[in-house]
Amino acid sequence: MRIPRCAPSLAVATALVLGTGHPAAAQARTHAIELTLSAGAFVPTGNEGPGASGDLGRGTAALGSAHLSFNAPRGWLTTEFEAGYAAERIRETNGALAYNQRTSLFYGACKLQVGRNPRLPGVSYLVGAGPAFILRRKSVLDPTSAQTNLGGAAMATFRIPIDGQVGARFDAQDLVYRADFGLGGKLRNDFAVTLGLSIAY
Protein backbone atom coordinates (compact mmCIF):
# COMPACT_ATOMS: atom_id res chain seq x y z
CA MET A 1 0.00 0.00 0.00
CA ARG A 2 1.42 3.36 -1.03
CA ILE A 3 1.38 6.13 1.57
CA PRO A 4 0.72 9.61 0.15
CA ARG A 5 3.62 12.04 0.50
CA CYS A 6 1.38 14.52 2.30
CA ALA A 7 0.50 12.06 5.11
CA PRO A 8 3.46 12.96 7.39
CA SER A 9 2.67 16.65 7.03
CA LEU A 10 -1.00 16.04 7.89
CA ALA A 11 0.00 14.01 10.94
CA VAL A 12 2.31 16.79 12.18
CA ALA A 13 -0.36 19.45 11.61
CA THR A 14 -2.97 17.37 13.46
CA ALA A 15 -0.64 16.90 16.43
CA LEU A 16 0.05 20.63 16.57
CA VAL A 17 -3.66 21.49 16.49
CA LEU A 18 -4.49 18.99 19.21
CA GLY A 19 -1.51 20.05 21.29
CA THR A 20 -2.35 23.75 21.24
CA GLY A 21 -5.73 23.03 22.86
CA HIS A 22 -4.19 22.13 26.20
CA PRO A 23 -2.47 25.46 26.98
CA ALA A 24 -5.68 27.30 26.08
CA ALA A 25 -7.66 25.14 28.50
CA ALA A 26 -5.05 25.66 31.19
CA GLN A 27 -5.35 29.44 30.78
CA ALA A 28 -9.16 29.49 30.90
CA ARG A 29 -10.47 32.14 33.31
CA THR A 30 -11.77 30.83 36.61
CA HIS A 31 -12.16 33.86 38.92
CA ALA A 32 -13.67 31.56 41.51
CA ILE A 33 -12.40 33.64 44.46
CA GLU A 34 -12.25 37.42 44.62
CA LEU A 35 -10.72 39.74 47.24
CA THR A 36 -11.77 43.40 47.35
CA LEU A 37 -10.42 46.27 49.46
CA SER A 38 -12.61 49.37 49.48
CA ALA A 39 -12.92 52.82 51.04
CA GLY A 40 -15.75 55.31 51.09
CA ALA A 41 -18.39 56.95 53.25
CA PHE A 42 -20.67 55.78 56.05
CA VAL A 43 -23.93 57.74 55.89
CA PRO A 44 -26.36 57.29 58.81
CA THR A 45 -30.04 58.22 58.50
CA GLY A 46 -32.78 58.77 61.10
CA ASN A 47 -30.06 59.69 63.53
CA GLU A 48 -31.55 62.33 65.80
CA GLY A 49 -32.28 61.56 69.44
CA PRO A 50 -31.83 62.98 72.93
CA GLY A 51 -28.50 62.33 74.62
CA ALA A 52 -27.71 62.27 78.30
CA SER A 53 -27.81 66.06 78.57
CA GLY A 54 -29.01 67.40 75.21
CA ASP A 55 -29.70 66.70 71.55
CA LEU A 56 -27.66 64.02 69.83
CA GLY A 57 -26.90 63.31 66.19
CA ARG A 58 -24.69 61.07 64.05
CA GLY A 59 -22.62 62.40 61.19
CA THR A 60 -21.16 61.03 57.95
CA ALA A 61 -17.82 59.27 58.47
CA ALA A 62 -15.00 57.57 56.58
CA LEU A 63 -15.35 53.82 56.04
CA GLY A 64 -13.08 50.96 55.01
CA SER A 65 -14.12 47.41 54.12
CA ALA A 66 -12.82 44.06 52.90
CA HIS A 67 -14.84 41.58 50.83
CA LEU A 68 -14.15 37.91 50.17
CA SER A 69 -16.33 36.56 47.35
CA PHE A 70 -16.90 33.03 46.06
CA ASN A 71 -18.25 33.06 42.49
CA ALA A 72 -20.37 30.15 41.23
CA PRO A 73 -19.14 28.49 37.99
CA ARG A 74 -22.07 29.47 35.77
CA GLY A 75 -21.51 33.15 36.43
CA TRP A 76 -24.80 34.26 37.98
CA LEU A 77 -24.42 33.54 41.71
CA THR A 78 -21.94 34.79 44.37
CA THR A 79 -21.55 34.25 48.12
CA GLU A 80 -19.73 37.08 49.88
CA PHE A 81 -18.35 37.75 53.36
CA GLU A 82 -17.67 41.36 54.33
CA ALA A 83 -16.08 43.13 57.29
CA GLY A 84 -15.82 46.89 57.70
CA TYR A 85 -14.95 49.76 60.02
CA ALA A 86 -16.48 53.24 60.17
CA ALA A 87 -15.20 56.15 62.27
CA GLU A 88 -18.79 57.05 63.17
CA ARG A 89 -19.05 60.52 64.71
CA ILE A 90 -21.53 61.43 67.45
CA ARG A 91 -22.30 65.08 68.17
CA GLU A 92 -24.18 66.10 71.31
CA THR A 93 -25.35 69.64 71.97
CA ASN A 94 -26.66 71.25 75.12
CA GLY A 95 -27.48 74.89 74.55
CA ALA A 96 -24.31 76.63 73.40
CA LEU A 97 -22.13 73.65 74.36
CA ALA A 98 -21.29 70.82 71.99
CA TYR A 99 -18.86 67.93 71.87
CA ASN A 100 -17.97 65.13 69.47
CA GLN A 101 -16.96 61.52 70.01
CA ARG A 102 -16.28 58.43 67.92
CA THR A 103 -18.09 55.14 68.42
CA SER A 104 -15.56 52.94 66.51
CA LEU A 105 -18.19 51.04 64.55
CA PHE A 106 -17.38 47.57 63.21
CA TYR A 107 -19.75 45.54 61.06
CA GLY A 108 -19.86 42.17 59.34
CA ALA A 109 -22.22 40.64 56.79
CA CYS A 110 -22.75 37.44 54.82
CA LYS A 111 -24.64 37.91 51.54
CA LEU A 112 -26.00 35.83 48.70
CA GLN A 113 -25.86 37.81 45.43
CA VAL A 114 -27.34 37.19 42.00
CA GLY A 115 -26.56 38.77 38.63
CA ARG A 116 -23.39 38.55 36.54
CA ASN A 117 -20.24 37.67 38.47
CA PRO A 118 -16.54 37.88 37.35
CA ARG A 119 -16.63 34.27 36.09
CA LEU A 120 -18.03 35.82 32.91
CA PRO A 121 -15.95 38.26 30.83
CA GLY A 122 -16.74 41.96 30.83
CA VAL A 123 -18.61 44.10 33.34
CA SER A 124 -20.08 42.41 36.44
CA TYR A 125 -23.18 43.49 38.34
CA LEU A 126 -24.77 41.84 41.37
CA VAL A 127 -27.51 42.50 43.92
CA GLY A 128 -28.06 40.59 47.14
CA ALA A 129 -28.79 40.52 50.84
CA GLY A 130 -28.03 38.61 54.02
CA PRO A 131 -27.63 38.80 57.81
CA ALA A 132 -25.38 41.41 59.42
CA PHE A 133 -24.17 42.59 62.82
CA ILE A 134 -23.05 46.03 64.01
CA LEU A 135 -20.67 46.49 66.94
CA ARG A 136 -19.90 49.87 68.47
CA ARG A 137 -17.03 49.84 70.97
CA LYS A 138 -18.59 53.01 72.43
CA SER A 139 -22.37 53.04 72.28
CA VAL A 140 -24.29 56.03 70.97
CA LEU A 141 -25.82 56.85 74.36
CA ASP A 142 -23.08 55.70 76.74
CA PRO A 143 -19.40 55.94 75.66
CA THR A 144 -18.36 53.76 78.62
CA SER A 145 -20.09 50.64 77.24
CA ALA A 146 -20.24 48.75 73.93
CA GLN A 147 -23.35 48.23 71.82
CA THR A 148 -24.19 45.32 69.50
CA ASN A 149 -27.11 45.14 67.08
CA LEU A 150 -28.21 42.36 64.73
CA GLY A 151 -29.88 43.07 61.41
CA GLY A 152 -29.45 42.64 57.68
CA ALA A 153 -27.57 44.06 54.72
CA ALA A 154 -28.79 44.75 51.17
CA MET A 155 -26.17 45.51 48.53
CA ALA A 156 -25.65 46.40 44.86
CA THR A 157 -22.24 45.84 43.21
CA PHE A 158 -20.81 47.07 39.90
CA ARG A 159 -17.37 45.87 38.73
CA ILE A 160 -15.38 47.07 35.70
CA PRO A 161 -12.41 44.89 34.69
CA ILE A 162 -9.02 46.62 34.39
CA ASP A 163 -7.19 43.55 33.13
CA GLY A 164 -7.71 39.79 33.23
CA GLN A 165 -7.50 39.68 37.02
CA VAL A 166 -7.96 43.16 38.54
CA GLY A 167 -11.11 45.27 38.50
CA ALA A 168 -12.52 48.52 39.87
CA ARG A 169 -15.57 47.90 42.04
CA PHE A 170 -18.36 50.19 43.26
CA ASP A 171 -20.67 49.12 46.11
CA ALA A 172 -23.79 50.67 47.63
CA GLN A 173 -25.06 48.98 50.79
CA ASP A 174 -27.88 49.49 53.27
CA LEU A 175 -27.37 48.22 56.84
CA VAL A 176 -30.81 47.68 58.39
CA TYR A 177 -31.15 47.07 62.14
CA ARG A 178 -33.17 48.06 65.19
CA ALA A 179 -31.47 50.23 67.81
CA ASP A 180 -32.28 52.65 70.62
CA PHE A 181 -30.55 56.02 70.28
CA GLY A 182 -32.59 57.68 73.01
CA LEU A 183 -36.08 57.62 71.48
CA GLY A 184 -36.79 53.91 71.95
CA GLY A 185 -36.03 50.99 69.66
CA LYS A 186 -36.44 52.05 66.02
CA LEU A 187 -35.52 50.62 62.64
CA ARG A 188 -32.31 52.21 61.37
CA ASN A 189 -30.93 52.45 57.82
CA ASP A 190 -27.23 53.26 57.59
CA PHE A 191 -25.68 53.44 54.13
CA ALA A 192 -22.16 52.47 53.07
CA VAL A 193 -20.93 53.74 49.69
CA THR A 194 -17.47 52.52 48.65
CA LEU A 195 -15.04 52.30 45.73
CA GLY A 196 -12.25 49.73 45.66
CA LEU A 197 -9.97 47.35 43.79
CA SER A 198 -10.74 43.65 43.43
CA ILE A 199 -8.39 40.80 42.54
CA ALA A 200 -9.95 37.60 41.19
CA TYR A 201 -8.20 34.20 41.26
N, C-alpha and C positions, 0 to 999 in steps of 0.2 A: 504494500500500500504506500502510495507516494504522499508525503506530507507537504502541504503548500509552504512556499518560502515565507509567506506572511504569518504563519502560525506562531513562531517564536515571538514576533513583535506583538501579536495580539495577546499572547500570554503575559508578556511583560506589562502591557498597558492595562490589562485586567487586574493584575496584582497591584499596580500603582493606584488604580481607582479604589479598589477594596481597602488598600492600606491607608489611604488618606481619610477614610471615614472614621477611623479610631481617634485621631487627634481631635477632630471636630467634636466627637461625642464627649471626649474628655474635657473640652473647653466649654461645654454647654452651661448656660447660666443656671445657677441654683437659687441663690439669694434666699436660702431657707431661714437664715437668722440675720437680724438687723439690729445694730446698736445706734442709738441716736442721742446726742447731747444737745440740749436746747437752752435758750435764755429768752426772757421776755418780761411780761408784766402780769402781776396778780391784781385783779380788779374786783373788789368786794361790792356787793349791792345790798340794799336793805340793811344798812349798817348803823343806823342811829339808835341810840338807847341811853338811858340814864346811867351814869357811873356812880361811884361811891359818894362823890360830892358835887357832881354836876353833869353836864351833857357829855356824851361820849360818841366818837365816830371812828370809823376805820378808813384808812386812805390807801390809794394805789401804791404798790410796792414792786421792787425787782424780784424776779423769780428765776430759778434754775431747775432743770429737770433732766432725768435720764430715762430712756425707754429701751426695753429689750423686747423685740418682736419676733414671733415665730410664724412664718408665712406658709400657708398650706400649698401643696404642689400645684393645684389647678389654678391658682392665682386670684381667687376671689374671697378668701377667708384668712384672717390673721388673729392670733392671740397675743396680747401685749401686756407687759408688766411695767409699771411706771412708778418712779419715786421722785419727789420734788421738795424744794425748800423755797419759802417766800419770807422776805423780811417785812412781814406785815406790820404796819404802823398804826398805833392807837393814839388818838388825840382826845384829851379830856379837858373841858373848859368849865370854869366856875367863876362867873362874872368876868372880870378883867384878867383873871389868871388862867393859864393854859400850860399843859405839859404833854410831852410825847413819850411813848415807850414802844418797844418792839416785842412781839409775842413769840418770835422764832417758830414759825409755822412749818411743820413737816406734813406731807401727805403721801399716800400710796394708793394705787388703783390697779385692778386687774380687769382688762376689757376684752370683749370679743367684738371684732370689727369685720365688716363685709364691704365689698367693693372690688377694687383692682389693686392687688398688692405688687411689690417689686419682683415677684416671680415672672411677671409679664413685662416685656420691654416697653419703654416709654414712660409717660406720666402715670403716677399712682394716686388713687384717691380712695379713702376709706371713711366709714362712719361706724360708730359702735358705742357700747356702754358696758358698765359693770360695777361691782361693789368698790367702795373707797373708804378710807379712814383719814381723819384730820387730827393731828396732834399739835397742840400749842404748848410749848414749854412754860410760857407765862399766859395764863388765861386772860380773856378780854376784861373780865370784871375784877380779877384778883391776881396781880403779878407774882404773888408768893406761891401760887399753886398751878399745876398743869391742867390742861383741859383736853379731853379726847371726845371726838364725835364720829359716829358711823353714818355712812350715807352712800351715795352713788356718784358715778362720773359718766358724762356723755361727751363724746369727742368727735371732731371731724379733722381729717388729716389730708394734706395735699403734698405730694413729693415730686420734685423735678430732678431727673437724673443729670449729674454733671459728667460722669464717665460710666464705665461698666460696673463700678462698685460703689461710688460715692454719689450722694444726692443731697439737695437742699430741701428741707422739710418745714412746712408750716402747720401748726396745730392750734385749734381753738377748742377749749374744753370748759365744761360747766360742772363745778363741784356742787352737788345738791345734798344738804344735810339739815338736821334740825338742831338748833342751839339756842341757848338763853343768853342774850347780851344785855339783860337788865329789864326787858319788857315781857318776860316769859318765853317759853319754848316756841320758836317760830321756824318756818322753813327758810333756809338761806340758799342763795345762789351766788357762788363766787366763781369768777371767770379767770382762766389762765390762757393767755395768748402768747405763743412762743414761736421762734424761728431757730432752726438748728441744722446741723450736718449729720447725715446718717451714713453708716458704712454697712453694706450688705455682704454676707458671706455665703 
